[in-house]
């Protein structure tokens, strides 16, 4: 018997009932959310082994929910959607989905996809709240605090910070960071990156001139360190 916990985020009652019968009869523990807000909260408070995510949620676009989850949730996510356009599938996979099934789907195919992604399950989970020194980053609410005071970051500053945090201890090259945060056309704009790194240090480091966390690897890039 399986022991994996699967979170289903879907507002269709018939789909939820079908999944409950199918998954429970195959030994999976199944929990349900009917809105994006509820699903994100459940994933943060009790991280499941796998999420089945519908793109057509009543309170938010499923593609946006997927991107939010992928900021901190490392386990597999399979998309279940009536949307079958190629651009929707590619967009979801590029945003971090492990697989995509179009509704209506065959239950045996779904079970096979679930077994496949769970075989490759990465058990290392990023905590929803990251703290270092007097800084805390809540990945679910996207709130950054220093000494319990909320620090305002631009969307670009936040994306840059999360990229560094998610790759703690790893040296990220200038080109890699620029492509990930700004896009391929910015790959050579290293001065642009230096400006944003300086802004982050000013907002988060106790001594921006002698940073302890956002470290420079001379001529290569940057490395994030929580210690």
Order of alpha helices (4+ residues) and beta strands (2+ residues): beta-alpha-beta-alpha-beta-alpha-beta-alpha-beta-alpha-beta-beta-beta-beta-alpha-beta-alpha-alpha-beta-beta
